[in-house]
Amino acid sequence: MRFEIMRLDDADGTAVDSTIVDAASVGRMVQQAAAIGQRVYIRPAGSPAS
């Protein structure tokens, strides 16, 4: 399963950018964000269009 991780703006919470990662990478990305105090939003990534 793949997930979209969006980095959020500290001021207003809008998405600044996003990255699609596999399930194995989610924990690493969350740890990195927590280490620097970055706000993130994680959701399942949609299936690619055929």
C-alpha positions in Angstrom: 0.0 0.0 0.0 1.2 3.5 -0.8 0.6 6.7 1.2 0.7 10.4 0.5 2.5 12.4 3.1 1.8 16.2 2.9 4.0 18.7 4.7 1.9 21.4 6.2 2.5 25.1 6.6 3.0 26.1 10.3 1.0 29.3 9.9 -2.2 28.2 8.3 -2.0 24.4 7.9 -2.2 24.4 4.1 -0.2 21.7 2.2 3.2 22.9 1.1 4.2 19.8 -0.8 3.5 16.0 -0.9 5.4 12.8 -1.4 4.1 9.3 -2.2 5.8 6.6 -0.2 5.3 2.9 0.4 4.1 1.6 3.7 7.6 0.6 4.9 8.7 4.2 4.6 5.9 5.9 6.5 7.5 5.3 9.9 10.8 6.8 8.8 9.1 9.8 7.3 7.1 10.4 10.6 10.3 10.1 12.7 12.1 12.6 10.5 9.1 15.1 10.7 8.9 14.6 14.5 12.6 15.2 15.0 12.3 18.7 13.4 8.8 19.6 14.6 7.3 19.4 11.1 3.6 19.0 10.7 2.5 16.3 8.3 -0.8 14.8 7.1 -0.8 11.2 5.9 -3.5 9.5 3.9 -3.7 6.5 1.6 -2.6 7.3 -1.9 -5.2 6.8 -4.7 -4.6 4.2 -7.3 -2.8 5.5 -10.4 -5.1 6.2 -13.4 -5.2 3.6 -16.1 
